[in-house]
């Protein structure tokens, strides 16, 4: 069908850099508040998006900026970029896993020295990301299971 604007409860947020949606329709995005960028989620239920909520401290920090989220289609993990606003050239990718009652503390994806705008291919085999302001890189997704907490 024809494109439709997302609900005003989502559009009321200042910035929406890289929206990502899971199979339930929940939207994950970055928004700016209090001078920092954080990741928010707007749950989709009964044909409507709920008021976005800032994701917890396992994903967001008080002094760093989190942005460009990619949510797995099944909602089992979230990959996103994090950087220190005092040194924005050091943008790194992190991953957090859904667990009962929330998310695991985000873990650095050490193989990626600079990373922004992560996207996993539809077959789940490769991660694509900006590896510099002018370059796109890719890698296999073995790290997703390798970094997953035991349990």
C-alpha positions as a printed NumPy array, in Angstrom:
array([[  0.   ,   0.   ,   0.   ],
       [  0.859,   3.648,   0.104],
       [  3.399,   4.77 ,   2.712],
       [  1.883,   6.183,   5.879],
       [  3.541,   8.308,   8.544],
       [  4.428,   6.565,  11.771],
       [  2.383,   7.552,  14.807],
       [  2.89 ,  11.005,  16.31 ],
       [  4.038,   9.409,  19.57 ],
       [  7.103,   8.197,  17.645],
       [  7.508,  11.229,  15.379],
       [  7.469,  13.555,  18.4  ],
       [ 10.999,  12.392,  19.243],
       [ 13.794,  14.664,  18.037],
       [ 15.915,  12.28 ,  15.98 ],
       [ 15.237,   8.972,  14.255],
       [ 18.482,   7.652,  12.901],
       [ 18.085,   4.119,  11.577],
       [ 14.727,   2.719,  12.54 ],
       [ 14.659,  -1.045,  12.974],
       [ 11.566,  -3.199,  13.358],
       [ 11.139,  -6.73 ,  14.686],
       [  8.573,  -9.348,  13.648],
       [  6.078,  -8.047,  16.25 ],
       [  6.241,  -4.587,  14.668],
       [  8.09 ,  -2.952,  17.585],
       [ 10.231,   0.004,  16.443],
       [ 13.756,   0.593,  17.755],
       [ 15.389,   3.94 ,  17.07 ],
       [ 17.767,   6.576,  18.382],
       [ 16.439,   9.768,  19.882],
       [ 18.204,  12.743,  21.425],
       [ 17.286,  13.984,  24.893],
       [ 19.321,  15.857,  27.507],
       [ 22.215,  16.236,  25.056],
       [ 22.763,  12.497,  24.542],
       [ 21.56 ,  10.019,  21.976],
       [ 19.891,   6.913,  23.375],
       [ 17.99 ,   3.953,  21.963],
       [ 14.225,   3.837,  22.406],
       [ 11.572,   1.253,  21.623],
       [  7.941,   1.846,  20.693],
       [  5.854,  -1.309,  21.16 ],
       [  3.252,  -2.14 ,  18.535],
       [ -0.034,  -3.444,  19.924],
       [ -3.632,  -3.385,  18.708],
       [ -2.619,  -1.611,  15.498],
       [ -0.915,   1.304,  17.277],
       [  2.518,   2.324,  18.467],
       [  2.86 ,   2.993,  22.189],
       [  4.74 ,   5.945,  23.622],
       [  8.459,   5.22 ,  23.086],
       [ 10.442,   4.136,  26.111],
       [ 14.159,   4.63 ,  26.644],
       [ 15.829,   1.245,  26.769],
       [ 17.42 ,   0.45 ,  30.115],
       [ 20.953,   0.852,  31.41 ],
       [ 22.067,  -2.467,  29.899],
       [ 21.896,  -0.715,  26.498],
       [ 22.029,   3.023,  27.211],
       [ 24.623,   4.821,  29.31 ],
       [ 24.574,   8.144,  31.122],
       [ 27.674,   9.612,  29.457],
       [ 27.986,   7.928,  26.035],
       [ 25.808,   8.107,  22.936],
       [ 23.98 ,   5.033,  21.618],
       [ 22.533,   5.062,  18.123],
       [ 21.746,   3.238,  14.855],
       [ 20.082,   0.146,  16.346],
       [ 19.442,  -3.078,  14.477],
       [ 16.994,  -5.453,  16.161],
       [ 16.977,  -9.119,  15.164],
       [ 13.704, -10.052,  13.458],
       [ 12.851, -12.368,  16.37 ],
       [ 13.858,  -9.682,  18.892],
       [ 16.567, -11.886,  20.432],
       [ 19.457,  -9.434,  20.074],
       [ 20.158,  -5.763,  19.399],
       [ 23.283,  -4.456,  17.639],
       [ 23.993,  -0.741,  17.87 ],
       [ 26.724,   1.896,  17.728],
       [ 28.128,   3.65 ,  20.796],
       [ 30.552,   6.547,  21.029],
       [ 31.915,   9.101,  23.442],
       [ 30.736,  12.592,  22.4  ],
       [ 34.184,  13.885,  23.442],
       [ 35.772,  11.554,  20.843],
       [ 33.203,  10.889,  18.128],
       [ 35.786,   9.295,  15.827],
       [ 35.798,   6.181,  18.041],
       [ 32.411,   4.735,  17.094],
       [ 32.144,   1.048,  17.995],
       [ 29.485,  -1.643,  17.643],
       [ 27.922,  -3.397,  20.636],
       [ 25.46 ,  -6.24 ,  21.069],
       [ 22.895,  -6.917,  23.781],
       [ 20.681, -10.001,  24.119],
       [ 17.052, -10.202,  25.163],
       [ 16.54 , -12.076,  28.398],
       [ 13.572, -12.571,  30.659],
       [ 12.746,  -9.17 ,  32.086],
       [ 15.14 ,  -7.101,  29.987],
       [ 18.459,  -7.091,  28.176],
       [ 21.993,  -8.25 ,  28.921],
       [ 24.703,  -5.659,  29.475],
       [ 25.95 ,  -4.595,  26.035],
       [ 29.19 ,  -6.224,  24.877],
       [ 31.716,  -4.675,  22.483],
       [ 32.04 ,  -6.416,  19.109],
       [ 35.84 ,  -6.246,  19.221],
       [ 36.379,  -7.349,  15.594],
       [ 34.866,  -4.049,  14.422],
       [ 37.27 ,  -1.13 ,  14.922],
       [ 34.809,   1.506,  13.65 ],
       [ 31.167,   0.703,  13.186],
       [ 27.949,   2.513,  12.463],
       [ 24.547,   1.594,  10.977],
       [ 24.676,  -2.192,  11.473],
       [ 22.303,  -4.392,   9.467],
       [ 22.196,  -8.187,   9.345],
       [ 21.333,  -9.699,   5.967],
       [ 17.896, -11.368,   5.716],
       [ 19.509, -14.829,   5.737],
       [ 21.249, -13.979,   9.04 ],
       [ 24.684, -14.815,   7.64 ],
       [ 26.391, -11.4  ,   7.388],
       [ 26.626,  -8.114,   9.24 ],
       [ 26.933,  -5.008,   7.036],
       [ 28.058,  -1.734,   8.613],
       [ 29.768,   1.556,   7.885],
       [ 33.452,   0.987,   8.642],
       [ 34.332,   4.636,   8.015],
       [ 32.321,   7.668,   6.965],
       [ 32.89 ,   6.572,   3.338],
       [ 33.117,   2.754,   3.492],
       [ 30.837,  -0.231,   3.977],
       [ 32.252,  -3.474,   5.356],
       [ 30.838,  -6.886,   6.139],
       [ 31.633,  -9.899,   8.294],
       [ 29.994, -13.2  ,   9.103],
       [ 27.634, -13.339,  12.072],
       [ 29.438, -16.066,  14.064],
       [ 30.101, -13.441,  16.742],
       [ 26.378, -13.332,  17.626],
       [ 26.417, -16.803,  19.157],
       [ 30.027, -16.501,  20.353],
       [ 29.23 , -13.419,  22.491],
       [ 25.847, -14.707,  23.728],
       [ 25.914, -15.234,  27.49 ],
       [ 25.718, -18.842,  28.641],
       [ 22.519, -19.826,  30.289]])
